[in-house]
Amino acid sequence: MAQLIQFLIIHCTATPEGREVSAADIRRMHLSPKPAGRGWRQVGYTDMYHLDGKVERLVKNNEDAYVDGWEITNGATGTNSVARHIVYVGGVAKDGVTAKDTRTPGQRESLKRDVLDFIKRFPHVKVAGHYQFANKACPSFNVPMWLREIGVASKNIKE
């Protein structure tokens, strides 16, 4: 049964700064059997924001205010049936270990445009970072602070 979207959750791929990631890479990381992958039935994100700012759809959805069973992605335990999950490529310093906001100007602009559009279409939704639901650094930046910087109303920010 479809559930009303409650959250738009922002993630990072947790890959080193400047290294591009493909949809095939994400599928391999998420869908391959353990221990090579996570062994999931579905990838974790609906859309991926590449280094140049281009957005790639990873999981189709019907763009309405509900998450149907076939649209569920594995982004954050406990939220998947009520959230859309998006991811930007990066989130880790060149050392491959240290969490870092590596968003390029193109990614920042695309994320801003799409987050503001999502809120316009679904004014009840709250936007959050993955770390607000799990003990992780993901997406490696302070999401509520960034949302305020781009003009998102408090009612749409998960604190």
Backbone torsions as a table, in degrees:
resi	resn	phi	psi	omega
1	MET	NA	132.7	-179.2
2	ALA	-65.7	142.8	177.9
3	GLN	-121.5	147.4	179.3
4	LEU	-62.4	133.6	176.9
5	ILE	-64.9	129.6	176.9
6	GLN	-108.9	-28.5	-173.5
7	PHE	-136.4	148.5	163.0
8	LEU	-113.7	116.3	-174.0
9	ILE	-111.4	128.0	-178.0
10	ILE	-96.8	133.4	-179.9
11	HIS	-125.7	169.5	166.9
12	CYS	-123.6	158.5	179.7
13	THR	-76.8	-8.0	-178.4
14	ALA	58.0	43.9	176.7
15	THR	-117.6	156.2	-175.8
16	PRO	-60.5	145.1	177.5
17	GLU	-48.4	130.2	176.1
18	GLY	85.7	-7.8	179.8
19	ARG	-95.6	119.1	179.9
20	GLU	-71.8	153.7	177.8
21	VAL	-128.4	139.7	179.3
22	SER	-102.6	165.1	174.5
23	ALA	-59.2	-37.6	178.5
24	ALA	-62.8	-38.2	176.8
25	ASP	-61.1	-47.0	-179.7
26	ILE	-62.1	-45.8	179.4
27	ARG	-59.6	-42.8	179.4
28	ARG	-63.6	-46.2	-179.1
29	MET	-62.9	-38.3	-174.4
30	HIS	-91.6	-36.5	-171.3
31	LEU	-97.2	-20.8	179.9
32	SER	-63.8	145.8	178.2
33	PRO	-61.1	153.3	175.3
34	LYS	-65.9	149.8	5.1
35	PRO	-89.7	-6.4	-178.3
36	ALA	-66.6	-35.7	-179.8
37	GLY	-130.0	-161.6	-179.2
38	ARG	-96.1	-14.7	178.0
39	GLY	73.5	24.2	179.8
40	TRP	-79.4	161.6	175.2
41	ARG	-87.0	-19.7	-177.2
42	GLN	-141.5	148.6	177.1
43	VAL	-67.0	169.8	-174.3
44	GLY	-86.5	-9.1	-170.5
45	TYR	-137.0	148.4	175.4
46	THR	-81.0	-43.7	-176.6
47	ASP	-131.4	145.5	177.7
48	MET	-120.7	134.3	-178.5
49	TYR	-103.1	107.8	-177.5
50	HIS	-74.3	167.5	-176.9
51	LEU	-55.4	-35.0	-179.3
52	ASP	-82.7	-0.4	179.7
53	GLY	94.5	-8.6	177.5
54	LYS	-68.5	145.0	-177.5
55	VAL	-109.0	131.9	179.6
56	GLU	-117.6	127.9	177.4
57	ARG	-77.6	122.8	179.0
58	LEU	-98.4	-33.8	179.6
59	VAL	-134.4	123.3	179.5
60	LYS	-66.3	150.8	171.5
61	ASN	-149.3	166.1	-175.0
62	ASN	-91.0	8.1	173.5
63	GLU	63.1	18.1	175.4
64	ASP	-95.9	-174.4	-174.6
65	ALA	-85.1	11.6	-177.3
66	TYR	-124.0	150.2	174.5
67	VAL	-101.9	108.1	175.7
68	ASP	-80.9	159.1	-178.3
69	GLY	-52.8	-39.8	-177.7
70	TRP	-74.7	-10.7	-179.6
71	GLU	-96.8	-8.4	-174.0
72	ILE	-65.6	128.9	174.2
73	THR	-111.8	160.3	-175.4
74	ASN	-96.8	62.5	-175.5
75	GLY	-85.8	-43.1	-178.2
76	ALA	-154.3	120.9	-178.4
77	THR	-49.3	132.1	177.7
78	GLY	89.6	-8.0	-178.2
79	THR	-121.4	-10.3	-167.4
80	ASN	-59.4	-32.9	-178.5
81	SER	-82.2	-5.8	-179.4
82	VAL	-130.0	20.4	-176.4
83	ALA	-142.0	155.1	164.3
84	ARG	-105.2	140.1	-178.8
85	HIS	-118.5	129.0	176.9
86	ILE	-123.0	156.2	-174.5
87	VAL	-140.6	139.4	171.0
88	TYR	-104.8	147.0	178.9
89	VAL	-73.5	124.6	179.4
90	GLY	125.1	-149.6	177.6
91	GLY	103.8	-1.2	179.4
92	VAL	-134.7	142.1	178.2
93	ALA	-62.5	168.8	-178.8
94	LYS	-59.7	-19.7	178.1
95	ASP	-70.9	-10.2	178.2
96	GLY	79.0	6.1	-175.2
97	VAL	-127.8	-48.6	-171.6
98	THR	-76.3	126.5	176.3
99	ALA	-62.8	135.8	-178.5
100	LYS	-155.4	139.6	173.8
101	ASP	-73.8	104.1	-176.6
102	THR	-107.6	13.6	-178.1
103	ARG	-57.5	129.9	176.6
104	THR	-80.5	165.1	175.7
105	PRO	-54.7	-39.7	178.3
106	GLY	-63.6	-42.5	178.1
107	GLN	-65.3	-42.7	179.8
108	ARG	-59.7	-44.4	-178.8
109	GLU	-67.0	-44.8	179.6
110	SER	-64.4	-43.6	178.0
111	LEU	-61.9	-45.2	179.0
112	LYS	-58.5	-50.7	-179.0
113	ARG	-57.0	-47.5	-174.8
114	ASP	-73.9	-36.9	177.2
115	VAL	-64.3	-46.2	179.4
116	LEU	-63.4	-38.7	177.6
117	ASP	-66.3	-41.5	-179.7
118	PHE	-60.9	-45.0	179.3
119	ILE	-65.5	-37.6	178.2
120	LYS	-62.7	-42.1	-179.3
121	ARG	-75.5	-31.6	-176.7
122	PHE	-130.5	75.9	-171.7
123	PRO	-64.7	-9.6	178.8
124	HIS	-87.9	-12.0	-171.7
125	VAL	-75.5	150.8	172.1
126	LYS	-110.4	140.0	179.3
127	VAL	-103.0	140.1	-175.4
128	ALA	-148.3	167.0	170.7
129	GLY	-98.5	152.6	179.7
130	HIS	-53.4	-38.4	-178.4
131	TYR	-59.9	-18.8	179.7
132	GLN	-77.5	-6.9	178.7
133	PHE	-122.1	-10.1	-176.1
134	ALA	-147.8	156.7	179.4
135	ASN	-80.8	72.9	-178.1
136	LYS	-142.4	162.2	175.5
137	ALA	-83.1	-18.2	-175.4
138	CYS	-51.7	126.7	12.9
139	PRO	-98.5	22.7	175.2
140	SER	72.0	24.1	169.7
141	PHE	-153.2	160.7	-178.6
142	ASN	-78.9	100.6	-174.6
143	VAL	-64.8	-49.4	179.3
144	PRO	-56.9	-40.6	179.4
145	MET	-63.8	-45.2	178.9
146	TRP	-62.0	-42.5	179.8
147	LEU	-60.3	-42.1	176.9
148	ARG	-62.9	-40.2	179.9
149	GLU	-60.8	-33.7	-177.8
150	ILE	-93.6	6.1	173.0
151	GLY	91.3	19.8	178.3
152	VAL	-76.8	135.2	178.9
153	ALA	-67.5	147.8	-179.4
154	SER	-53.4	-36.4	-178.0
155	LYS	-63.8	-17.8	-179.3
156	ASN	-104.1	9.1	-179.1
157	ILE	-113.4	123.4	173.5
158	LYS	-79.4	118.9	179.1
159	GLU	-94.0	NA	NA
